[in-house]
Amino acid sequence: MRFVLLGDHPDCFPLLDAIADASDHQLVAVVTEESSPPAASVPQHVERIADWRHLLTVPDVDGAIVATADSDLLTAARQLASHGVSLVIFPDRRQDTAFAYELALVLDERPVTILPMFRHLTVGSFAGMQGLVASGIGGATEAILIERTLPTNSHRHRLSRDQVEAQLFHDVALLRWLYGEYTRLTALFTGETEAGLLSATVTLAGDNVPEATWTIRGADGAASFLLEAAFTEGTVMLREEEAGQFRLESSGDLDVTPVSEPAETTGEVQLALVTHALSDTGDSIADWSDAVRTFDLVDAVQRSLRRRRTIDLHFESMSERSQFKTQMTALGCGIISLTTFGMILLLIVGAVFDPRGIEQQRAESAGFILSADDFETGTAELNLRGEERVQQILRETGQTSAAVIVERLPDAPDGRLAERRAERVRAELAGAGLQHADERVIVRELAGGMFQLVMTVAWVILFLPLFAFLAMQGLILLTRPPRDEHATATE
């Protein structure tokens, strides 16, 4: 397989080493942050690309390794996924929730694989713990306690919020992997000042999962990790003895066989997970929805601190695109409802406040109005437009009983001009064979010109949101990326 690299976080170095040692895999290009020196694990012959857009032209790329929180490189990851390139992402709290949800939308559009390479996926002791939970040998898990310590530079042992959330992110992912969906979270930070906080406690709960208490504090010496799970038959402890080395122990009536780490290196395990996930028929030990839920849970920490209460998270099983469709459907129904009520209101206003008489309304509907613009100026002679209007009246007069109205101008200098024009129209109609032309042609002042203008503007404003909504739907359809026919056929 051919890979490209975005970023150079140390978590990806074992995978890069494994790719370099494998004969059938190759790293072909790398893009790193502008301020970052080239990663030591990247061979010298690998092409360094300054502008990530050039990655789109690299041929035959099977997957992109994303090990960064840089906004430009995360944009590159989204673009690569949109073009059908599968991603191997090393999740990091600094990759914000918006990025996670944007990739979820891409997943719904494109048949690509996005594998979150969580740290716990390559640790044998974690796999042993998961097997113990799944088998039910020790009975039900009643409670979980995770304790972490981090070395600090200050003698006061204070931690920043970023440090706390960075560790919580990976431990929440571990808890979800072991037990399932956590939907309630309560956070408490102790001794927080501008210099940092002394300790943090986060309690997680949910339906059909054991309650978990997570704590972290600053300390002297090396970092430490302890997961203690209280089963019905005893207690199991998962302890970090050295950096990256864990030991599974038990107490009480529960006897746990120590789990040895796999003979393969961490990078070889990661590469095996990647090749399996990216194969045509392979499935994944973790999918991107796991990362999305983890981001959601860690985001809830700030809300819990701000509101000083437990936060309930309601996860929907539907895809983000389905949620978007639901929201657009609700918006469309709302616009249609408002447009309908607006139509009824305007019809009522038009009927009640219209200053035009019934005769004028019927004549306008039939097109039987001869205004001053239909005659030669100051005379009773019809101009070309007036002649065409008279011919139209003759064609349609048998279809309606509406009167033919000749406009009288209120400020005309010749008071008899309108009557002479009416006589001229009567003569034209009678000469063409129209019966009762004298009775059908009447003279009236036309009312409601401003009212009609206001009503026209009101109708345009009423329908404008509906037209805008329909135009937006059309743009969404036009800008939707084409599906990969070959990939679709293999789904």
N, C-alpha and C positions, 0 to 999 in steps of 0.2 A: 504494500500500500504506500501511496505517496501522501505526505503530510506537509502542511505549512504551520508555522508557529506564530501566534500573536502574543507578545509579552514574554516575560522571562522570570516569573515568580519561581522561587526555589522549589515549590511543590511539584513542578513539572520536570525537574532535572532527572529524577530516576527514569521517567518515561523516555526522555530524550536519549539517555545513555542506552536504554534497551533498544530503541530504534536504531541507534548507531551500530550496535552489535549484531543486529538482525540482518541477514542477507536479503530477505524478501521485503524489507520495509526501508523507506528512505524519507529523510527530511529534506525538502527541496527549496524552501524559502522561509525567511523569518523577518518579522517586523516587530521592533521593540519600541518602547517609549523613547521620546526624543532625548530625555535627560539620562537614559539608562545605557551603560556600556554593554557591549555584546556579552551574552551569557556564556559562561565557561563551558557549559555542556553542549554548545552548538559547534559542530565541526567547522573548520575554517573554509571548507569548500562550499558550504551552504550559502546560497545567494542571500545577501542582505538587501532588503527593500526599504527605502525611506518612506515612500508613499504607499499606504495600504491598498489604494485603488488598483495598483499594478498587480495585486494578488488575483484579481478577477481575470487576468489574462494568462495566469500560470496554467498550463494544460494538465489534464488528467489528475486533478487533486481529489483524493478519496476522503480526506478529513482535515479539519483545522483544529489545532490544539490552542485553546484559549486559556492563558495563564496571566491575567492582567486585570486591573480595575480601571485602566486608562479609558476615558470616555471615547476618544477617537478609535481606539482599537476595539472597544465594544461595539461601536458603530460598524466597524469592519466585520465583526463576527455576525451581526445581524444581516449585513449585505450578503455575506458568503452563504448563510443559511437560506436567504431568499433566492439565491441562485442555485440551490440544490446541493450545497456542500455540507456534509455532516460535521458536527462539532463535538469535540471532547473538551469540556469546560472544567477547570479546577475552581470550584465555587469559592467565593470570597465575600465576606460581609460588605466590602466596599463596592462590590457590584450591586447597584441598587435594585430595589424591587421593580421599578419601571422596566429595567433591562430584562428581568426575568419574565415579566408579563408580555413584553414585546416579542420575545422568543417564543412564548407560548402561542401567540397569534401566528407567527411564522410557521410553527409546527402544524397548525390547523390548515394552513394554505399549501404547504409543501411536504412531500413524503421524505423528510430527512430525519436522521437520527441525531439527537442531542443527548450526550451522555454526561451527567454530572459526576466527576471523579472525586467523590467524597473520600476523606482520609481513612475512614473506618473500613472501606471496601477492601483494603489490601492487608488488613491486620488479622492474623489467624485467630487470636484470642477473641476478637469481636465476633468472628464467624462462629467460634465455639459457643459464645454466649447466646448468639441468635439461635443456634441449634438446640441449646438447652431450653430456651423460652418456647420454641416451636414444638419441641417434643413433649413438654409438660411433665418431664420426669420429676422435677422438684415441686410440682403442684403449681398453683396460681401465684403470680407475682403480686405481693401485697403493697409494696412501696419501694421506691428507688431513691437513692441519695447519690448525687455526684458532687464531689469536692475537688476544687482546683485551687492551686496556688501559682502565682506568677512572681518571678523575681522583679524587684523594683530598684530604681536608681536612688530613690529617696529613702532616708532612714525612717520616714513616717509610713512607708509601705503603702503609698496611695496609687491607685490605678485610674486610668482615664476611661471614659465611657466607651471609646473606640476599642480599647483593649478588652473590656468586658464583653462587648457585643461580638467581637471577633472570635473569642473562645466559645461563647454561648451558641453562635451559629453552627459550629461543627458538632457540639454536643446535642443540640436539638435535632440535627440531622441523624445522629446516632440513635437517639431515643425513638424517633419516628421509624427508623429502620428496624429496631428491635421490637417495638410494641404496636405501632400504628399511629392513628391520627389523634393528635392533641389539639383540643379546641378551646381550652380555657387557660389563661396565663395571669399570674399576679407577680409583680416585680417590686422589690424593696432595695433601695440603695442606702447604705449606712455611712454616716460621717462624710457626706459629700460637701466639698468646698471647691473653690476655684482651682485648687491644687490637685483635685481628684477625689476619689472616694476610698474608704477603707475596705469595704466589702460589699458584695451584692448577692442577693438571694432571689431566685426566680422559681416559682412553683407552677408546675404544669399539670393539667388534668384533662380528662375527656371521657367519653363514653367507652366502656369496655377496655380501658387502658389503666394501668396502675398510676397513682399519683407520683409525680417525680419532683424532688426538691434539688435545685442546682445552686451551688454556692461557689464564690470565688473571692480570694483575698490576696493581697500582696504579702510577700515574705522574702526572707533572705535565702540565698542558695538557689538551687535549680528548681525549675517548674515541676509540679507534681499533679497527678490525676488519680482519682479513686472513684470507681463506680461500685456502689453497694446495693444489691437487690435482695430484698427480703422475700423469699419464697415460703410457701406453706411448710415445706420440709426442712428449711434451713436458709442460710444466707450465703450468697455468692458475691465475691469481691473480685473486681477487675482493676488491677493496680499497674501503673506505669513505673517500672523499675529503672529504666534508662530511657533516653530520648528515643521514642519509637519502639521500645521493647515493653511488652505488657505480659502480665502473669494473671491467670485465672485461678482463684482459690475458693474454698468453701468452708463452712462451719456448720455445726449442728448435725442433724441426721443426713444431710445432703453431702454426698461424696462426689466431687468433680474431678475427673481425670485432667491433669494439666494438658493444655493445648500447645503443641509446639508450632513455631512459626514455619511457614512453607519454605521448602528448600530453594524456591525461586527468589530472586531479589524482588524488592518492591516494584522496580521498573518492569521486570518481566511479568509480574502479576497484572500490573496496569496495562501493559501491552496486550496481554491475553484478553482482558476485559474489553479493550478497545476493538480488537479484531473480531471478537465474538459479536459485539454490539453492532459493528459496521458491516458484518457479513449480510448477504442477501436474505438469509433465513434466520439470522440470529436475533435473540431478544436481549434485553438489557437488564442487568442486576439492579439498576436504578434508572428512573426516567426523569425528564425535566420537571414534571409536576412535583416531584419530591423537593426539588430546589425551590420552586415557587412557594410551596407551603412552608418551607423553612424560612424563607425571607419574610413571609407574612407573620409567622410567629415571633421572629426577632423584632420586626417592626412594632408589634404589639407591646413590647417592653416600654417604649417611650409613652405610649398612650396610657398604660397602666400607671406609670409614675406620675403623669400629668393629672390623671383623674383620681388617683389614689384608690383604685378598686380593681377587681378582677375584670379582665377583658374577655368577652366571648367572641370567638371567631367562627363564622359560619361558612364553611367551605362548600362550594357548589361542585358537583361532579361534572357539570357540563364544561365544555371548552370555553376559552375566552372569546373565540369567535361567536359561539352560540350565545354567550352573554351579550356580546355586542349586537347580535341580531335581535335579541329580546329587547334591549334598550331602544334600538331603532324602531322596532314594532310598536313599542309603547309610545315613542315620540310621534310616530306616524298616526296612530290612533288618536292621540291627543290633538294633533293638528287638524285631523279630519273632523273631530267632534267640535272643536272651536270654530272651524270654518262653517259647519252646519248651523250652529247656533248664531253665528254672525250673519249668515244668509237669511235666517228667519227674522232676525232683528232688522236688517236692512229692508226686507220686504215690508215689514210692519211700518217702519219709518217712511218708506216710499208711499205706502197707501194712505197714511194719515196726514202727512205734511206736504204732499205733492200739490203745488198751486195750479197745475194744469187741469182744465176741465176734461170731462169724459170725451167730448168731441175731439179735442186736440190730442188726447192720448191715443184714441182709436186711429185718427188720421196719421199720426206719427208712426204708429205700429204698421200701418198699411203702406206708408211712404207717399201719402196723398197731401203733403204740405208743399205749397209753392211759395217760397220766400222771396224777398226783394232781390236776392241774387239770381233768381230765375228770369228776371226781366231786364230789358235794356234800361240803363239809368235814366230816371225821370220820365219814362214812357210806359205804355201798356203793351209794348211789343215783347214777345217772348224771345229770349236769346237761345243759343244752341242747347244749353243745359236745360232751359225751360221746355224746349220742344221735346227733348228726350224724356223729361219728367211727365209730360202730357201723354206721350206714347206709352209710357209705363202704366199710367193710370188707366188708359184705355184697355190695356191687356189684362189688368187685374181687377177692374171695377166689378166684374161679374162674380168675383170671389169674396167680396166684402161689401157691406152696406155703409162703410165709413164715409163721412163727408169729405169733400175736397176743399181744403182751407187755403185761401189766399191771404198772405200776411199783410196786416195794416201796421205801418210804422207809426208810433205815437207822435213823433216829432217831424213827420213829413210836411213840407211846405204846401203841398197840394192835397187838400183833404179828400178830393174826389179821385185821386190816383188809384187807390186800392180798389174802388168800385169799378173803374174802367178796366183795370187788370182782370177783375173777376168776370166782367162781361166778355173780355177777350177769351178767357179760358172757357166760359160757357159756350161761346161760339165754336171754339175748336172742338169741344167734346160733342156738341150737338151735331156739328158737321160730320163727325165721324160715326154718327148713329147712336150716341148714348142717349137713352131716354131719361127724362126728368133732370136734364143737366142744370136747369135753372135752380132746382131745389137742392141738388147735390153740391153745388159750388157756393160756399159762404165766405164771408170776410171776417177775420178775427185778429186781434192782437195776440201774438204768441207769448205765453208766460212760462216761467220756470226755467229759463236758460241757465242761471247760476245754480239752481237746485239740481239740474241734470249734471252739471260739471262736478258739483260736490259729491253726488251719488256715484258718478263714474270713478272718481278718485277713491271713494270709500270701497267700492267693489275691487279695485286694483289692490289696495292695501290688504283687503280681506283675503284675497287669493295668493298674495305674494309669498307668505310662509309655506303654503302648500307647493307652489312652483319651485321654491328654493329647496324644499325637502326632496322633491322628485329629481331636481337637477343634481343634488348631492348623491342620490342613489345611482344616477347614471354615471357620475364621476367615479364612484366606488367600483362600479362594474367595469368601466374602461381602464382603470388603473390597477385592476387585479392582475397579479403576475400570472403568466401562462403556466399551466401544470406541466410537469415533465412527463411526457407520454410513456417513455420507457419505464420510468419509476412507477407510474401509476399502474402499468400493466403487471408489474411484479408484486404489487401490494396483495 
